[in-house]
Amino acid sequence: MVLDTLAENPLLVLFAVIAGGYLFGRIRIAGFRLGVAGVLFAGIAAGALDARLSLPEIVYLLGLALFVYTIGLSTGPVFMSSMRRVGLRWNLLAVGTIVVVAVATVGVAWMLDLGGPKGAGFFTGVLTNTPALAALVEKFNGQEADLPVVAYSLAYPVSVISGMIAINVLQRWWHIDYVADATFAGPADEQILNATAHVQRPLSVTDVIQASGSQAIIGRVRHNEQVAVAEPGRRLEPGDLVTIVGTAKGVADATRLVGEVSTRPLDADRSHLDVRRIFMSDPKLVGQRIDELDLTERFGAVITRVRREDTDMLAEGHTVLELGDRIRVLAPPEHMKEISRYFGDSYREMGEINIASLALGLGFGLLLGALTVPLPSGGHFTIGLAGGPLVVGLLLGARRRTGPLVWQLPRPVNSTLREIGLVLFLAGIGTRAGHSFASTIATGGGWLILGTALVLCLITAFGVIIVGHKVMRLPMGVTTGVFAGLSTQPATLVFAREQAGNSLPELGYTTVYPAAMLMKILVAQLLLTVLAAV
């Protein structure tokens, strides 16, 4: 009776799986919990219980597209800079791992006599890549098309579990401190401090910024009892008092350069200059650098800090403003209202969505994902619903805006849409894989494949994280993100992000995801040819 009711109400199944998965994911056993990834396993359980509880395909397709697109938007700016600095090394780790898994798959297929279709499907399951599986299924007709799906459904769940086990075990074994480990992110993740210094030698504001390695700026200057903001290029004279803002090292270096620490805190007097946190909510300012705003000339003001999500950053001239930034403005009190209007300073607008830009961006991503590229063998491949929106999201996120169209979403809105997309994907893919998983296990023929997949997945997960963190000396957050990216697995990414408590896993994920996606689609189809000859 209950199953009949659920089978007739897919929406009820969806929300039951999401709610049950969230509750299941919050259960902590021996210090380990699944978090939001529990939705995936709740979906598998529901699908295994009754094939009629499988959710419509549109559920997980919509969720996947929304999830990867919003990740691309939020990480686009960092992705572009990371590719220039370290992206090649990370992608070599990802591509090398895929090649090793492919070689191991040939051996497994030969030992277990899986054949081409099942062997290639096993490969896509171990590396949890649905687009690669879809490219395989397109090559077969009738019951033969089910062979790669069965092997995929067996390897897929154990692959997700293996990644979480490896992350949990190694972070405990190594006693990872994710806050201290995140030094890759640089000064943006360091605490921003301020101090008052007594100038003892003539120099300029620019000299101080350059000497600190852009880790400190000057906010106020007191000269002859007159307090004003520190304009770029302003000369500092012996006897002046200045407020220095920056990282601990930047403040210390700048203080030594100008003179010595003063016991008279200049920021305590707000009669001439006041400080206020202001929301950056005006879309017209998105994508502009701070030094392009000319705030000193307009309002006699300077920006000293930018708070983005939960991180305070030093406001440098080249810092690009984003929707939702909270900027710390130093200005004469009589100009504060005008400055607030200039930046928008509207909390309500932070919860609004530009539907046109969201729909256009997703549409462009879906079109890119649908493009087919011919292969020399006569087949073709696409980057699919996962790759297309991600690539477009990365590009548009880095660009931030095109004319009047603001691609970027406010951070709270982006996070909400990303979470919604994720649970839709996990619930959808879980219910659809559950029945095949249970059926194969029930026949007894799947246990050997399942056990082999578990061993290979554990070796892969532990190997990648050990090589990335201990050999390549990557931060643990980046390493787990790279592993999630080469697996193209959102559930692993979410688990890694929850463990790290910062955005480094997303940076690793988005940096290797596009290359990993293309590589796995090509390798899966190549395996069909190789395994046919074995």
C-alpha positions in Angstrom: 0.0 0.0 0.0 2.7 2.5 1.0 4.9 1.5 -2.0 1.9 1.9 -4.3 1.3 5.4 -3.0 4.9 6.4 -3.4 5.1 4.9 -6.9 2.2 7.1 -7.9 3.8 10.3 -6.5 7.3 10.9 -7.7 7.5 14.2 -5.9 6.7 12.5 -2.6 9.5 10.0 -3.3 11.9 12.8 -4.1 11.3 14.7 -0.8 11.2 11.5 1.2 14.6 10.5 -0.2 16.0 14.0 0.4 14.7 14.2 4.0 15.7 10.6 4.9 19.1 11.1 3.3 19.8 14.2 5.2 18.8 12.6 8.5 20.9 9.5 7.7 23.9 11.7 6.7 23.9 13.4 10.1 24.4 10.1 11.9 28.0 10.0 13.2 29.6 6.6 13.5 33.2 6.5 14.9 33.5 10.1 14.1 32.5 9.6 10.4 29.3 10.8 8.8 28.1 11.1 5.2 26.6 14.6 5.4 24.5 15.5 2.3 25.9 12.5 0.5 23.5 10.4 2.6 20.9 11.4 0.0 22.6 9.3 -2.6 22.5 6.2 -0.4 18.9 6.9 0.6 18.1 7.0 -3.1 19.9 3.7 -3.8 17.9 2.1 -0.9 14.6 3.4 -2.3 15.4 2.2 -5.9 16.5 -1.2 -4.5 13.2 -1.5 -2.6 11.0 -1.1 -5.7 11.9 -0.3 -9.3 8.8 1.9 -9.5 10.4 4.4 -7.0 13.0 5.4 -9.6 12.7 9.1 -10.2 12.2 10.6 -13.7 15.5 11.3 -15.5 14.8 15.1 -15.6 15.3 15.2 -11.8 18.9 14.3 -11.8 19.7 16.0 -15.1 18.3 19.3 -13.8 20.1 18.9 -10.5 23.4 18.0 -12.2 23.3 21.0 -14.6 22.3 23.4 -11.8 25.0 22.1 -9.5 28.0 22.2 -11.8 26.9 25.6 -13.4 26.7 27.3 -10.0 30.1 25.8 -9.0 31.6 27.1 -12.2 30.2 30.6 -11.5 31.6 30.8 -8.0 35.0 29.4 -8.7 35.6 30.8 -12.2 37.8 33.7 -11.2 40.1 31.5 -9.0 40.1 28.8 -11.6 41.6 31.0 -14.3 44.5 32.1 -12.0 45.1 28.6 -10.7 45.4 27.2 -14.2 48.2 29.6 -14.9 50.0 28.7 -11.6 49.5 25.1 -10.7 46.7 23.7 -12.9 49.0 21.7 -15.1 50.4 19.7 -12.2 46.9 19.0 -10.8 45.6 17.9 -14.2 48.6 15.6 -14.7 47.8 13.9 -11.5 44.1 13.5 -12.6 44.9 12.3 -16.1 47.6 9.9 -14.9 45.2 8.4 -12.4 42.6 7.8 -15.1 45.2 6.0 -17.3 46.3 3.8 -14.4 42.6 2.9 -13.7 42.1 2.1 -17.3 45.0 -0.2 -17.4 43.8 -1.9 -14.2 40.3 -2.3 -15.8 41.8 -4.2 -18.7 43.4 -6.6 -16.2 40.1 -6.9 -14.2 38.1 -7.5 -17.3 40.5 -10.3 -18.4 40.5 -12.0 -15.0 36.7 -11.9 -14.5 35.9 -12.4 -18.2 33.7 -9.3 -18.3 34.0 -8.6 -22.0 34.0 -5.2 -23.7 30.6 -3.7 -22.7 30.8 -4.8 -19.0 34.5 -3.9 -18.7 34.0 -0.4 -20.1 31.0 0.0 -17.9 33.0 -1.1 -14.9 35.6 1.6 -15.7 32.9 4.3 -15.8 31.5 3.1 -12.5 34.9 3.1 -10.7 35.4 6.7 -11.8 31.7 7.5 -11.4 31.2 9.1 -14.8 27.6 9.0 -16.2 28.4 10.9 -19.5 31.0 8.3 -20.3 28.5 5.5 -19.6 25.9 7.3 -21.8 28.4 7.4 -24.6 28.9 3.6 -24.2 25.2 2.8 -24.1 24.6 4.7 -27.4 26.8 2.1 -29.1 24.6 -0.9 -28.2 21.0 -2.1 -28.9 18.6 -4.2 -26.9 19.8 -6.2 -23.9 23.4 -5.6 -24.8 22.9 -2.0 -23.8 22.2 -3.1 -20.2 25.6 -4.7 -19.8 27.7 -1.6 -19.2 24.8 -0.2 -17.0 24.9 -3.3 -14.7 28.7 -3.1 -14.2 28.4 0.7 -13.7 25.7 0.3 -11.0 27.8 -2.2 -9.1 31.0 -0.1 -9.1 29.4 3.4 -8.7 28.2 3.1 -5.0 31.4 1.5 -3.7 33.5 4.1 -5.5 31.7 7.0 -3.7 32.0 5.1 -0.3 35.7 4.4 -1.0 36.5 8.1 -1.6 34.8 9.1 1.7 36.6 6.4 3.6 40.0 7.4 2.2 39.4 11.1 3.1 38.2 10.3 6.6 41.0 7.8 7.4 43.9 9.8 6.0 42.8 13.1 7.6 42.7 11.4 10.9 45.9 9.5 10.4 47.8 12.7 9.4 45.9 14.9 12.0 45.1 17.4 9.3 44.5 21.0 10.4 42.5 22.3 7.5 42.9 25.9 8.6 46.7 25.7 8.8 46.8 23.5 5.7 45.1 26.1 3.6 48.2 28.2 3.1 47.8 27.7 -0.7 45.1 30.4 -0.7 47.6 33.0 0.5 47.0 36.2 2.3 43.2 36.2 1.5 42.7 33.5 4.1 44.9 35.2 6.8 43.4 37.3 9.5 43.4 41.0 8.7 44.9 43.2 11.4 45.5 46.9 11.9 48.0 49.0 13.9 48.9 52.7 14.3 52.5 53.6 13.4 54.6 56.7 13.9 56.4 57.8 10.8 60.1 58.5 11.3 61.3 58.9 7.7 59.9 60.5 4.5 58.3 58.1 2.1 55.1 57.6 0.1 52.0 55.4 0.6 52.9 53.5 -2.5 56.4 52.8 -1.0 54.7 51.1 2.0 52.4 49.0 -0.1 55.2 47.8 -2.4 57.6 47.1 0.5 54.9 44.9 2.3 54.4 42.8 -0.9 50.9 44.1 -1.2 50.0 42.6 2.2 49.4 45.9 3.8 47.8 49.3 3.0 47.5 52.6 4.8 44.0 53.8 5.8 44.3 57.0 7.8 47.1 59.7 7.9 47.3 62.3 10.7 49.4 65.2 9.6 49.6 68.5 11.6 46.5 67.4 13.6 44.5 66.9 10.4 43.2 63.4 9.7 42.5 62.3 6.2 42.4 59.1 4.1 45.7 57.9 2.6 45.5 58.7 -1.1 47.7 56.6 -3.4 51.0 58.3 -3.9 50.6 60.6 -0.9 53.8 61.7 0.8 54.3 60.7 4.5 56.4 63.0 6.7 58.3 62.4 9.9 55.9 62.9 12.8 52.8 61.7 11.0 50.6 59.0 12.4 49.3 56.3 10.0 46.9 53.4 10.4 48.3 50.3 8.7 45.9 47.5 7.7 46.9 44.1 6.4 48.1 40.6 7.3 50.3 40.1 10.4 53.4 39.9 8.3 52.4 42.8 6.1 51.6 45.1 9.1 54.9 44.2 10.8 56.9 44.9 7.6 55.1 48.1 6.9 55.6 49.3 10.5 59.3 48.7 10.4 59.6 50.6 7.1 57.7 53.8 8.3 59.2 53.9 11.8 57.7 52.3 14.9 54.4 51.3 16.6 52.5 54.1 18.2 50.7 53.9 21.5 48.1 56.4 20.3 45.5 54.4 18.3 44.5 56.6 15.4 41.3 54.7 14.6 39.8 55.4 18.0 39.0 59.0 16.9 36.0 58.9 14.5 35.2 62.6 14.5 37.0 63.2 11.2 36.8 59.7 9.5 34.2 57.0 10.2 34.2 53.3 9.3 31.2 51.3 8.0 30.6 47.9 6.5 28.5 48.3 3.3 26.9 45.6 1.1 28.0 45.7 -2.5 24.6 45.1 -4.1 24.6 47.4 -7.2 25.0 45.1 -10.3 26.6 48.0 -12.2 29.7 47.8 -10.1 30.2 44.0 -10.6 33.5 43.2 -12.2 35.1 46.6 -11.5 38.4 47.0 -9.7 38.6 49.1 -6.6 41.1 51.4 -8.2 38.7 52.1 -11.0 36.1 53.5 -8.7 38.2 56.6 -7.8 36.6 56.8 -4.3 39.2 59.1 -2.9 38.4 61.8 -5.5 34.6 61.3 -5.3 34.0 60.9 -1.6 37.4 61.3 0.1 37.1 57.6 1.0 39.1 54.4 0.8 38.2 50.7 1.1 40.4 48.9 3.5 38.8 45.4 3.6 36.5 43.2 1.6 34.6 40.4 3.3 33.6 37.7 0.8 31.5 34.9 2.3 33.3 34.2 5.6 36.7 35.5 4.6 38.2 39.0 5.2 40.5 40.1 2.4 42.8 43.1 2.2 41.3 45.7 -0.3 44.0 46.1 -2.9 43.6 48.3 -6.0 43.3 45.3 -8.3 40.6 43.6 -6.1 37.5 43.0 -8.3 34.2 43.5 -6.6 31.4 40.9 -6.6 27.8 40.9 -5.6 27.4 40.3 -1.9 30.8 41.6 -0.9 30.8 43.5 2.4 33.3 46.3 2.0 34.8 48.2 4.9 34.8 51.9 3.9 36.8 54.7 5.6 35.3 58.1 4.8 34.2 61.4 6.3 30.9 60.9 8.2 29.0 63.3 6.1 29.7 61.2 3.0 28.6 57.8 4.4 25.0 57.9 3.2 26.1 58.9 -0.3 28.6 56.1 -0.4 26.0 53.6 0.8 23.7 54.6 -2.0 26.6 54.3 -4.5 27.3 50.6 -3.6 23.6 49.7 -3.1 23.9 48.5 0.5 20.7 46.5 0.1 20.5 43.2 2.0 17.2 42.4 0.3 18.8 42.5 -3.2 21.3 39.8 -2.0 18.4 37.3 -2.2 17.3 38.1 -5.7 18.1 36.2 -8.8 18.6 37.5 -12.3 16.5 34.9 -14.0 17.5 36.0 -17.5 21.2 35.6 -17.0 20.8 32.4 -15.1 18.6 30.9 -17.9 21.0 32.1 -20.6 24.1 30.8 -18.9 22.5 27.4 -18.3 21.2 27.4 -21.8 24.6 28.1 -23.3 26.1 25.3 -21.1 23.5 22.8 -22.2 24.1 23.7 -25.9 27.8 23.2 -25.4 27.2 19.9 -23.7 25.0 18.7 -26.6 27.7 19.4 -29.2 29.0 16.1 -30.7 32.7 15.7 -31.7 33.4 13.0 -34.3 36.1 10.4 -33.4 38.6 8.8 -35.9 36.9 5.4 -35.2 33.6 6.7 -36.6 32.0 7.3 -33.2 31.5 10.6 -31.4 31.5 12.0 -27.9 30.0 14.9 -26.1 30.9 16.5 -22.7 27.3 16.2 -21.7 25.1 17.9 -19.1 27.9 17.8 -16.6 30.7 19.2 -18.7 28.9 21.8 -20.7 27.4 23.9 -17.9 30.6 23.6 -15.9 32.8 24.9 -18.6 30.4 27.8 -19.4 30.0 28.5 -15.7 33.8 28.8 -15.3 34.1 31.1 -18.3 31.2 33.4 -17.3 32.2 33.3 -13.6 35.6 34.6 -14.6 34.1 37.3 -16.8 31.5 38.2 -14.2 29.4 40.3 -16.6 28.8 41.1 -20.3 27.4 44.5 -20.8 24.2 44.8 -18.9 24.1 41.0 -18.2 25.6 40.1 -14.8 26.4 36.4 -14.9 27.5 36.3 -11.3 25.0 35.4 -8.6 25.0 36.7 -5.0 27.0 34.2 -2.9 24.0 33.2 -0.7 21.8 32.6 -3.8 24.6 30.6 -5.5 25.0 28.4 -2.4 21.3 27.8 -2.1 20.9 26.9 -5.8 24.0 24.7 -5.6 22.6 22.8 -2.7 19.2 22.3 -4.4 20.9 21.1 -7.5 23.1 18.7 -5.6 20.2 17.0 -3.7 18.2 16.6 -6.9 21.1 14.9 -8.6 21.9 12.6 -5.7 18.3 11.6 -5.2 17.7 11.1 -8.9 20.8 9.1 -9.7 20.5 7.0 -6.5 16.9 5.8 -7.1 17.8 5.0 -10.8 20.8 3.0 -9.9 19.3 1.2 -6.9 17.2 -1.4 -8.7 20.1 -2.6 -11.1 22.4 -2.7 -8.1 20.0 -4.9 -6.0 19.0 -7.1 -8.9 22.6 -8.0 -9.8 23.5 -8.6 -6.2 20.4 -10.8 -5.7 21.4 -13.1 -8.6 24.8 -13.7 -7.0 26.8 -12.8 -10.1 27.7 -9.4 -8.9 29.5 -10.0 -5.7 32.9 -10.7 -7.4 32.6 -7.5 -9.5 31.5 -5.6 -6.4 34.4 -6.8 -4.3 36.9 -6.2 -7.1 35.5 -2.7 -7.6 35.8 -2.0 -3.9 39.5 -3.0 -3.8 40.4 -1.0 -6.9 38.4 2.1 -5.7 40.1 2.0 -2.3 43.6 1.7 -3.9 42.8 4.6 -6.2 41.4 6.9 -3.5 44.2 6.3 -1.0 46.8 6.4 -3.8 45.7 9.8 -5.2 45.4 11.5 -1.8 48.8 10.2 -0.6 50.5 11.2 -3.8 48.8 14.6 -3.9 49.3 15.6 -0.3 52.6 13.9 0.6 54.5 13.7 -2.7 53.2 16.8 -4.5 52.8 18.7 -1.3 49.3 20.0 -2.1 47.0 21.2 0.7 44.7 18.4 1.8 41.7 20.4 0.7 43.0 20.8 -2.8 44.0 17.1 -2.9 40.6 15.9 -1.9 39.1 18.3 -4.5 41.3 17.0 -7.2 40.3 13.4 -6.3 36.6 14.4 -6.5 37.3 16.2 -9.8 39.0 13.3 -11.5 36.1 11.1 -10.3 33.7 13.9 -11.5 31.7 13.0 -8.4 29.7 15.8 -6.7 29.0 13.7 -3.6 32.7 13.3 -2.9 33.2 17.0 -3.4 30.5 17.9 -0.9 32.0 15.4 1.6 35.5 16.9 1.0 34.2 20.5 1.4 32.4 19.6 4.7 35.6 18.2 6.1 37.8 21.1 5.0 35.4 23.9 6.0 36.7 26.1 3.1 36.5 26.3 -0.7 39.8 24.7 -1.6 38.2 21.4 -2.5 36.0 23.2 -5.1 39.2 24.8 -6.5 40.8 21.4 -7.0 37.6 20.0 -8.4 36.9 22.6 -11.0 40.5 22.8 -12.1 40.7 19.1 -13.2 37.0 18.4 -13.9 36.9 19.4 -17.6 40.0 17.5 -18.6 39.0 14.5 -16.5 35.5 14.5 -18.1 36.9 14.5 -21.7 39.6 12.0 -20.9 37.1 9.4 -19.4 34.7 9.7 -22.2 37.5 9.0 -24.7 39.1 6.2 -22.6 35.8 4.4 -22.0 35.2 4.1 -25.7 38.8 3.1 -26.3 38.4 0.3 -23.8 35.6 -1.2 -25.9 38.1 -1.7 -28.7 41.0 -2.9 -26.4 38.8 -5.4 -24.5 37.3 -6.8 -27.7 40.9 -7.8 -28.7 41.9 -9.2 -25.3 
